[in-house]
Structures are given as C-alpha cells and as structure tokens.
C-alpha cells in the first residue's frame, strides 16, 4: 500500500446518484490503493492505479490488486446504472491474469455485458501503460434499494 495522499475524483465526477463524496472514496480500500477514478457512467467507467505499492513479494502487480481495481470500477458503473436510492453489491467476480506488470500504472475500463433491473454484469479490461491487456475480469452486481443509513 502507498503512504501517498489518497487520490480523489475531481469534484463533480461522481454522479450524484451514487451518494458518494470524493472523501468517502478516498477513505476506502480504493483510496488506500491509490485508485484514481477517471470516468463514471453506466455504459463506461474508467479508473487507474499505480503498480507501486500494489505488488506481491516478487515486485509484480498483485492479482488481488487487479481484482480490487476491477471490482471498484465495475461497481461504480453498476451503481450508476442502479440509479438514485439504490446500491450495487458485487456477488461474483472473476479475473484472468494475462501478463505481469512491474512499474507504471494499470487502467481499468468497465463496459456492460447485461444491464437489468436487479442484476448488472460488466466486463472489465485492465491494461498497462503500453495498452497491453494485463487482466480480464467479469463482475456481476446485485442491484438493491439503498438500506437506511447507507
């Protein structure tokens, strides 16, 4: 993990429908991993993360870090699709790792496979700075009414 300031999305980037503030995201796992949200929408969401601070003991990007990046960007997209007063909860995540990364950033792009009233499914492609595919993930989220106090 990195001890650098937690990246936060610029004001206005997170759709109001999410009910999230940049500070809330910065205080989460995504913030501690240095994940930067670049674009949020139901049809396409994008985030990036530094490799530094998110490696396994051999100095390679940790597969779990790629999975956390994928679930973060996919969940934001699904929550946007769910709409005001609703939340998205990940229920299934798969990740196939294609290549190792030692430095730079990885970028995740989530695009929908299926958008329903109660389930949203996204494909998330993670690439390195050269645009090479590092990881392919699929995330399924259950869409539910927002519980009181959430």
C-alpha positions, 0 to 999 in steps of 0.5 A: 500500500502507498503512504501517498495522499489518497487520490480523489475524483475531481469534484463533480465526477461522481454522479450524484446518484451514487451518494458518494463524496470524493472523501468517502472514496478516498477513505476506502480500500480504493483510496488506500490503493491509490485508485484514481477514478477517471470516468463514471457512467453506466455504459463506461467507467474508467479508473487507474492505479499505480503498480507501486505499492500494489505488488506481491513479494516478487515486485509484480502487480498483485492479482488481488490488486487487479481484482480490487481495481476491477471490482471498484470500477465495475461497481461504480458503473453498476451503481450508476446504472442502479440509479438514485436510492439504490446500491450495487453489491458485487456477488461474483467476480472473476479475473484472468491474469494475462501478463505481469506488470512491474512499474507504471500504472494499470487502467481499468475500463468497465463496459456492460455485458447485461444491464437489468433491473436487479442484476448488472454484469460488466466486463472489465479490461485492465491494461498497462501503460503500453495498452497491453491487456494485463487482466480480464475480469467479469463482475456481476452486481446485485442491484438493491434499494439503498438500506437506511443509513447507507 
